Amino acid sequence: MTGETPIRSLRDDALFVSANGIGQGHLTRQLAVARRLPTGVTAAFLTMSYSASIVRDLGFAVHVLPHHHLTGEAPDVWNARLAEEIELLLDARASRTLIYDVNFVFDGVIEVLRRRRDLRSVWIRRAMWPQHHAAYLGAGVHFSEIVEPGEFAESYDNGPTVLARERVTAVSPVLLLDPDERMEREAARAALGLPPEATIVLLDIARASSQALSERHRQIDALLSQHGVHAVELNSALAAAAERTSHRPGHSRLTLYPAYRFSRAFDAMIVRASYNTFHENIAGAVPTLFVPDEAVDMDRQVDRARFAADNGLGLLCRLDAPEADMRAAVATLLDADARARLTAACAAFVAERGGWQNGADDVAGMIMPPSVQERLRPVK
C-alpha cells in the first residue's frame, strides 16, 4: 500500500560476526550481549564456529561460513567471499550495527568496514593477549568502537592491549549467565542424573594436545582413587558419540551448554583458565583447580591462574607439573575446609568490587536503536 512504512524500517538489527576459537569463548561473549539487547533490536550471527548450533538453540538466526582451513580456498578468495556474505546479510536484515569478537580481524571484515562508513562497528576485544599478537592491534582503526571485557586478573596482564586503550571502552567482565541464573544444587544434580550425596568434581581441561589429554587421564585417576568422589568430564559438543560415554565406576561424561547453569551441582572443578570459565567460577564462588592452556596462540591463561592462586581464589596446576604436585593439588581441592576457604575468598573478592556486574548489560546498552539514542542525547 502506498505510504506504508516498510517492515524493515520498524526495527534495528545487529549482526554478530565471530571465528572459531579452541573453545566457545568468542561466540559465548556475543551471545551474552545478544540476549540482553534492548527492546526493538534484533540479532543474527555469522560465525565460523563449530559450535554454531548453540546460537540456534538460544533462538537466534545463524549463518555458518567455514574458515578457509576447512574449505581449502586461498585466503584472498575466502576473504572476498567473507566480505560478500557479510554484506548480503547486512542488506537482507537491514542491519545497522556489526559486532565482531575475534582478536585477529580478517581482511574480509576490514573490506566491509571500508565500504560501509555509515555502519556502526563494535570490536569486542578481550585482553590477556600474548605479546606476539601485538601486530593485530592496528585493525582497531577500522571500527567505530572498541570494547574490552573486564578481567578479574587485570593487574597480571602484561600483554600488548594494555598500552592500546586510547579508544577503548572498558566494561565489567562479560558472561552469558549471571551467577544467580544458575540452578540450585539439588535441582541441578537431579537434572544431570548425578548422585545426590557424592563429592562431585567437574573436569574440563582436554583439548587437542597430547599433553592435555595425558593430564586429563592423570586427573581422572587421581580423583577416582579417592573414596566417595564422582568425576564428571565435560565433553566438547563436537565429541564423537563413542567419546561421550564412560564405563569406569564413579566417572561420567556430559555435554552441557551453558555448563555454568549447572555449576552448583559440583563441589569443585578442574578446568582451564579460559576467559569465560575463569570469571564464571570466581563470580560464582566455585572451588577450582585451574589447569591453564599454555598453547602459544592462546590468551595468557597462566597469568589468570597465577592471579587466582596468589589471591586465594583458586588453585593452580600446570600441565607439566610432576605427578606428586598434581596429586597434592587434587587432594587440596578435595579437602572440604580448603574448598570452604576458596568459596569465601571468591565471595569476598566479588563483594570488594561492589558485587557482580555483567559487562554484557553495558555492551547491549550501547547497541540501542538510533531513534532511542537521539531521544537520550542531551540538549546543547
Order of alpha helices (4+ residues) and beta strands (2+ residues): beta-alpha-beta-alpha-beta-alpha-alpha-beta-alpha-beta-beta-beta-alpha-beta-alpha-beta-beta-beta-alpha-beta-alpha-beta-alpha-alpha-alpha-alpha
